Amino acid sequence: MRLFVDASVALAACGRPRGASRAIFNAAAHNGWELVSGSYSLADVTRNLGKLPRGAAGEWQRAAGMLRGELG
């Protein structure tokens, strides 16, 4: 399965350990799903990461490693 992850999903996954967005990343890791995102979304995450709770940057490193391909 191939899923597109926009900035709001990525940010929510980094900021809420028990949220639905984090569950998508966890499910992808366990089920072999391909997570893709675009360069604009990735830049948006980088711009807004500092607004999230402490520890979100570390989660972003893990999440970013799971994302494949940049779609426009």
C-alpha positions, 0 to 999 in steps of 0.5 A: 500500500502506498500512502501520501503523508502531508505536513499535518499528518507528519507533524501530528505523528511527531507531536502526539505519541498516541495519536492516529497519525503516529499509528499510521507510521507504526502500521506502515513499519509493521505492514510494509506500507510505502509512505511518500511525501512532497518537498513542500510538505517536508519543508513545512514540517521543518518550519513548524517542528519547533512549535511542537513539544520537546522530543518531536525533533527526534520523532521527526528523524525517525518518521522522515527516515520512513518517507520515500520519494518527493512528489513535486 
